[in-house]
Amino acid sequence: MRILLICIEKIIKKKKYKPQLENSIMILSDVDIKKMLKQGKMKIAPLAEEQINGASVDLTLSDEWYFFKNEYVTGSGTVDLDKIGFEKAIDMIKSKTIDLMPGQMCLGKTIEKITLPPDVIGTLEGRSRYARMGLAVHITSALVQPGSDNHQVLEIVNFAPFRIRLHTGMRISQVVFERIETPTSKPYATFGKIARKQ
């Protein structure tokens, strides 16, 4: 047994063996992200170098905002989620800034469009500087599906006791990327119901 172990050790040293992690499950670092972007395996556009963090990428707000129609805000309307999608319950406005009142929610859209390969997923997260001020950027909808090719829609809620002003271009959220073990057979850009509209 000792002789066998010595032989294996010599082979490893001679071939400079490195573990094959290409298809392993892992969170991508800035090095991995930049490598995949350079190889064209993943796309984030537009993207500035300073948006790439140690293990995430900052995402910025566009000038498109979506608010619930007045009939739903006042409580006079009822939304049957099996019959009415959010597209019919909201109105879209374009503005460089908006004020979000305490307890108010709106949908925001990222400037960046994210294109993922079938073996990578993304997870949307808030940023601590805004979270500490009572601002949430998603409501349980954090997953960016493998094979996605769209802008991200954020469910933004003001939990603070004061109004919060949001600006186009502000880095309101970040996305963490993770490689999955087996590439999906259902890329979201093809099978997602809403993906092609974003």
DOLUM-543398 format. One record per residue (C-alpha): y, x, z; residue number from 1. Coordinates in pm, 1 decimal, always signed. Example, Ala and Ser with C-alpha at 12.3 -4.5 7.8 and 13.67 -1.06 7.14 Angstrom:
REM residues 2
Y = -450.0	X = +1230.0	Z = +780.0	k = 1 $
Y = -106.0	X = +1367.0	Z = +714.0	k = 2 $
***
This chain:
REM residues 198
Y = +0.0	X = +0.0	Z = +0.0	k = 1 $
Y = +236.9	X = +283.7	Z = +89.4	k = 2 $
Y = +175.9	X = +448.8	Z = -247.4	k = 3 $
Y = +247.2	X = +118.9	Z = -425.6	k = 4 $
Y = +576.6	X = +74.4	Z = -242.0	k = 5 $
Y = +682.0	X = +428.3	Z = -328.4	k = 6 $
Y = +604.2	X = +367.1	Z = -696.4	k = 7 $
Y = +805.8	X = +43.5	Z = -699.7	k = 8 $
Y = +1099.1	X = +217.7	Z = -532.8	k = 9 $
Y = +1093.1	X = +492.9	Z = -795.8	k = 10 $
Y = +1088.4	X = +237.1	Z = -1078.8	k = 11 $
Y = +1384.8	X = +50.1	Z = -931.2	k = 12 $
Y = +1587.7	X = +369.0	Z = -893.0	k = 13 $
Y = +1497.3	X = +490.3	Z = -1240.8	k = 14 $
Y = +1593.2	X = +165.7	Z = -1413.9	k = 15 $
Y = +1886.3	X = +99.9	Z = -1181.5	k = 16 $
Y = +1753.4	X = -246.9	Z = -1119.8	k = 17 $
Y = +2007.1	X = -518.4	Z = -1049.4	k = 18 $
Y = +1921.9	X = -871.8	Z = -933.8	k = 19 $
Y = +1966.1	X = -1128.1	Z = -1210.8	k = 20 $
Y = +2215.4	X = -1378.5	Z = -1072.7	k = 21 $
Y = +2337.6	X = -1521.6	Z = -1401.6	k = 22 $
Y = +2170.1	X = -1857.7	Z = -1346.5	k = 23 $
Y = +2181.9	X = -1862.8	Z = -967.4	k = 24 $
Y = +2377.5	X = -2120.3	Z = -770.1	k = 25 $
Y = +2701.1	X = -1964.8	Z = -651.7	k = 26 $
Y = +3074.5	X = -2016.6	Z = -617.8	k = 27 $
Y = +3271.4	X = -1824.5	Z = -878.7	k = 28 $
Y = +3520.4	X = -1561.3	Z = -764.7	k = 29 $
Y = +3837.1	X = -1470.9	Z = -950.9	k = 30 $
Y = +3639.2	X = -1197.1	Z = -1127.1	k = 31 $
Y = +3377.3	X = -1448.1	Z = -1245.0	k = 32 $
Y = +3642.4	X = -1699.7	Z = -1352.0	k = 33 $
Y = +3837.0	X = -1443.7	Z = -1554.6	k = 34 $
Y = +3516.0	X = -1320.3	Z = -1716.1	k = 35 $
Y = +3411.7	X = -1670.3	Z = -1822.8	k = 36 $
Y = +3760.4	X = -1745.8	Z = -1952.7	k = 37 $
Y = +3762.4	X = -1424.0	Z = -2154.6	k = 38 $
Y = +3417.6	X = -1499.8	Z = -2297.4	k = 39 $
Y = +3525.3	X = -1851.8	Z = -2387.9	k = 40 $
Y = +3252.5	X = -2009.1	Z = -2174.6	k = 41 $
Y = +3515.3	X = -2196.4	Z = -1974.5	k = 42 $
Y = +3868.8	X = -2302.0	Z = -2067.0	k = 43 $
Y = +4172.0	X = -2391.1	Z = -1856.3	k = 44 $
Y = +4486.2	X = -2451.5	Z = -2057.4	k = 45 $
Y = +4763.7	X = -2384.1	Z = -2004.6	k = 46 $
Y = +4699.2	X = -2120.6	Z = -1736.0	k = 47 $
Y = +4912.7	X = -1846.3	Z = -1582.6	k = 48 $
Y = +4759.4	X = -1539.7	Z = -1419.1	k = 49 $
Y = +4917.6	X = -1621.7	Z = -1083.0	k = 50 $
Y = +4732.8	X = -1956.3	Z = -1069.7	k = 51 $
Y = +4401.0	X = -1776.1	Z = -1022.6	k = 52 $
Y = +4319.5	X = -1720.0	Z = -654.7	k = 53 $
Y = +4031.1	X = -1537.1	Z = -489.4	k = 54 $
Y = +3784.3	X = -1821.2	Z = -549.2	k = 55 $
Y = +3987.0	X = -2106.7	Z = -698.4	k = 56 $
Y = +4248.2	X = -2198.7	Z = -957.8	k = 57 $
Y = +4570.4	X = -2384.0	Z = -875.8	k = 58 $
Y = +4639.8	X = -2700.5	Z = -1076.2	k = 59 $
Y = +4985.0	X = -2841.9	Z = -1147.6	k = 60 $
Y = +5125.4	X = -3193.3	Z = -1183.0	k = 61 $
Y = +5226.5	X = -3335.5	Z = -1519.3	k = 62 $
Y = +5509.3	X = -3586.6	Z = -1569.0	k = 63 $
Y = +5270.4	X = -3883.5	Z = -1588.0	k = 64 $
Y = +5242.5	X = -4106.0	Z = -1280.4	k = 65 $
Y = +5032.9	X = -4418.3	Z = -1233.2	k = 66 $
Y = +5123.7	X = -4687.8	Z = -980.8	k = 67 $
Y = +4955.1	X = -5016.1	Z = -894.9	k = 68 $
Y = +5121.0	X = -5321.6	Z = -1045.2	k = 69 $
Y = +5343.5	X = -5523.8	Z = -811.9	k = 70 $
Y = +5098.2	X = -5811.5	Z = -788.1	k = 71 $
Y = +4848.1	X = -5578.7	Z = -622.3	k = 72 $
Y = +5099.1	X = -5392.7	Z = -405.3	k = 73 $
Y = +5230.8	X = -5715.9	Z = -252.3	k = 74 $
Y = +4880.0	X = -5834.1	Z = -176.2	k = 75 $
Y = +4906.9	X = -6140.0	Z = -399.1	k = 76 $
Y = +4644.1	X = -6008.6	Z = -637.4	k = 77 $
Y = +4277.2	X = -5933.5	Z = -580.6	k = 78 $
Y = +4090.8	X = -5660.1	Z = -763.2	k = 79 $
Y = +3727.1	X = -5729.1	Z = -841.4	k = 80 $
Y = +3600.1	X = -5375.2	Z = -889.5	k = 81 $
Y = +3305.4	X = -5497.9	Z = -1095.7	k = 82 $
Y = +3538.8	X = -5660.0	Z = -1348.4	k = 83 $
Y = +3869.3	X = -5471.6	Z = -1342.1	k = 84 $
Y = +3903.2	X = -5096.9	Z = -1390.3	k = 85 $
Y = +4203.4	X = -4901.2	Z = -1270.9	k = 86 $
Y = +4347.1	X = -4900.9	Z = -1623.8	k = 87 $
Y = +4426.0	X = -5274.8	Z = -1593.1	k = 88 $
Y = +4560.1	X = -5255.6	Z = -1238.3	k = 89 $
Y = +4819.0	X = -4982.7	Z = -1290.0	k = 90 $
Y = +5135.2	X = -4903.1	Z = -1482.0	k = 91 $
Y = +5221.9	X = -4557.0	Z = -1610.6	k = 92 $
Y = +5567.7	X = -4403.6	Z = -1590.7	k = 93 $
Y = +5699.4	X = -4066.1	Z = -1702.1	k = 94 $
Y = +5934.4	X = -3877.3	Z = -1473.4	k = 95 $
Y = +6002.8	X = -3521.5	Z = -1360.1	k = 96 $
Y = +6008.2	X = -3633.1	Z = -995.5	k = 97 $
Y = +5888.4	X = -3927.3	Z = -789.9	k = 98 $
Y = +5923.4	X = -4022.1	Z = -423.6	k = 99 $
Y = +5604.0	X = -4132.7	Z = -252.9	k = 100 $
Y = +5668.6	X = -4360.3	Z = +43.6	k = 101 $
Y = +5465.3	X = -4346.0	Z = +368.2	k = 102 $
Y = +5123.4	X = -4498.4	Z = +304.8	k = 103 $
Y = +5183.9	X = -4520.2	Z = -69.5	k = 104 $
Y = +4935.0	X = -4404.4	Z = -329.0	k = 105 $
Y = +4973.8	X = -4300.4	Z = -690.6	k = 106 $
Y = +4761.2	X = -4134.2	Z = -952.6	k = 107 $
Y = +4878.8	X = -3801.9	Z = -1087.4	k = 108 $
Y = +4751.9	X = -3605.6	Z = -1383.8	k = 109 $
Y = +4717.4	X = -3229.1	Z = -1413.6	k = 110 $
Y = +4897.5	X = -3033.6	Z = -1681.7	k = 111 $
Y = +4587.5	X = -2820.9	Z = -1720.3	k = 112 $
Y = +4292.2	X = -2934.8	Z = -1926.8	k = 113 $
Y = +3960.2	X = -2803.2	Z = -1797.3	k = 114 $
Y = +3662.4	X = -2741.7	Z = -2024.4	k = 115 $
Y = +3339.0	X = -2652.6	Z = -1845.9	k = 116 $
Y = +3000.6	X = -2537.7	Z = -1976.0	k = 117 $
Y = +2692.1	X = -2744.9	Z = -1885.9	k = 118 $
Y = +2599.1	X = -2510.7	Z = -1599.3	k = 119 $
Y = +2927.9	X = -2511.7	Z = -1406.4	k = 120 $
Y = +3085.8	X = -2779.1	Z = -1185.7	k = 121 $
Y = +3426.0	X = -2793.4	Z = -1022.6	k = 122 $
Y = +3541.7	X = -2926.8	Z = -685.6	k = 123 $
Y = +3900.3	X = -3041.4	Z = -642.1	k = 124 $
Y = +4067.5	X = -2950.6	Z = -315.1	k = 125 $
Y = +4412.1	X = -2988.3	Z = -165.3	k = 126 $
Y = +4637.0	X = -2701.6	Z = -66.7	k = 127 $
Y = +4701.5	X = -2633.2	Z = +299.8	k = 128 $
Y = +5080.7	X = -2622.9	Z = +267.6	k = 129 $
Y = +5082.8	X = -2983.9	Z = +147.9	k = 130 $
Y = +4791.4	X = -3107.3	Z = +357.5	k = 131 $
Y = +4978.2	X = -3002.8	Z = +671.4	k = 132 $
Y = +5264.5	X = -3225.9	Z = +562.2	k = 133 $
Y = +5034.5	X = -3528.1	Z = +534.8	k = 134 $
Y = +4970.3	X = -3524.7	Z = +159.8	k = 135 $
Y = +4619.1	X = -3588.6	Z = +24.3	k = 136 $
Y = +4535.7	X = -3515.4	Z = -339.6	k = 137 $
Y = +4208.1	X = -3703.1	Z = -382.0	k = 138 $
Y = +4013.4	X = -3989.2	Z = -225.4	k = 139 $
Y = +3644.8	X = -3885.7	Z = -227.0	k = 140 $
Y = +3667.3	X = -3814.9	Z = -601.3	k = 141 $
Y = +3654.5	X = -3435.8	Z = -597.6	k = 142 $
Y = +3378.0	X = -3355.0	Z = -844.8	k = 143 $
Y = +3452.6	X = -3213.9	Z = -1189.2	k = 144 $
Y = +3130.1	X = -3277.7	Z = -1377.9	k = 145 $
Y = +2951.2	X = -3008.3	Z = -1581.7	k = 146 $
Y = +3049.3	X = -3027.0	Z = -1946.1	k = 147 $
Y = +3387.8	X = -3183.4	Z = -1865.4	k = 148 $
Y = +3665.8	X = -3149.3	Z = -2120.9	k = 149 $
Y = +3969.6	X = -3328.1	Z = -1980.3	k = 150 $
Y = +4274.9	X = -3330.5	Z = -1758.5	k = 151 $
Y = +4208.2	X = -3410.3	Z = -1394.3	k = 152 $
Y = +4333.2	X = -3732.4	Z = -1235.5	k = 153 $
Y = +4438.2	X = -3699.9	Z = -871.3	k = 154 $
Y = +4447.1	X = -3986.1	Z = -620.2	k = 155 $
Y = +4757.4	X = -3884.3	Z = -425.2	k = 156 $
Y = +4832.3	X = -4049.7	Z = -90.3	k = 157 $
Y = +5122.7	X = -3995.4	Z = +147.9	k = 158 $
Y = +4986.4	X = -4007.9	Z = +503.9	k = 159 $
Y = +5310.3	X = -3874.2	Z = +651.6	k = 160 $
Y = +5569.8	X = -4092.7	Z = +831.3	k = 161 $
Y = +5836.4	X = -3984.7	Z = +580.8	k = 162 $
Y = +5876.4	X = -4003.6	Z = +203.6	k = 163 $
Y = +5749.3	X = -3707.4	Z = +1.5	k = 164 $
Y = +5904.3	X = -3597.9	Z = -325.3	k = 165 $
Y = +5666.0	X = -3477.1	Z = -594.2	k = 166 $
Y = +5774.2	X = -3260.4	Z = -885.7	k = 167 $
Y = +5628.9	X = -3196.1	Z = -1227.8	k = 168 $
Y = +5482.3	X = -2846.3	Z = -1231.4	k = 169 $
Y = +5417.3	X = -2819.5	Z = -857.5	k = 170 $
Y = +5083.1	X = -2662.4	Z = -766.7	k = 171 $
Y = +4953.1	X = -2957.5	Z = -574.5	k = 172 $
Y = +4578.8	X = -2889.6	Z = -584.1	k = 173 $
Y = +4315.0	X = -2629.3	Z = -657.3	k = 174 $
Y = +3971.4	X = -2633.6	Z = -812.5	k = 175 $
Y = +3667.8	X = -2434.1	Z = -700.8	k = 176 $
Y = +3397.3	X = -2359.7	Z = -957.6	k = 177 $
Y = +3026.6	X = -2335.0	Z = -887.4	k = 178 $
Y = +2737.2	X = -2243.9	Z = -1112.7	k = 179 $
Y = +2439.5	X = -2481.6	Z = -1098.0	k = 180 $
Y = +2080.0	X = -2370.7	Z = -1135.0	k = 181 $
Y = +1991.2	X = -2562.8	Z = -1451.4	k = 182 $
Y = +2241.5	X = -2668.1	Z = -1723.0	k = 183 $
Y = +2288.4	X = -3044.3	Z = -1735.0	k = 184 $
Y = +2135.7	X = -3250.1	Z = -2014.6	k = 185 $
Y = +2428.8	X = -3494.4	Z = -1985.4	k = 186 $
Y = +2759.7	X = -3308.1	Z = -2030.0	k = 187 $
Y = +3044.4	X = -3526.7	Z = -1905.2	k = 188 $
Y = +3256.3	X = -3492.2	Z = -2219.1	k = 189 $
Y = +2978.6	X = -3672.3	Z = -2407.8	k = 190 $
Y = +2838.0	X = -3910.8	Z = -2147.4	k = 191 $
Y = +3138.1	X = -3977.7	Z = -1920.8	k = 192 $
Y = +3287.6	X = -4326.8	Z = -1963.5	k = 193 $
Y = +3643.8	X = -4224.6	Z = -1887.1	k = 194 $
Y = +3633.6	X = -3857.5	Z = -1981.1	k = 195 $
Y = +3741.1	X = -3903.5	Z = -2340.8	k = 196 $
Y = +4055.2	X = -4092.8	Z = -2232.2	k = 197 $
Y = +4190.9	X = -3821.2	Z = -2004.9	k = 198 $
***
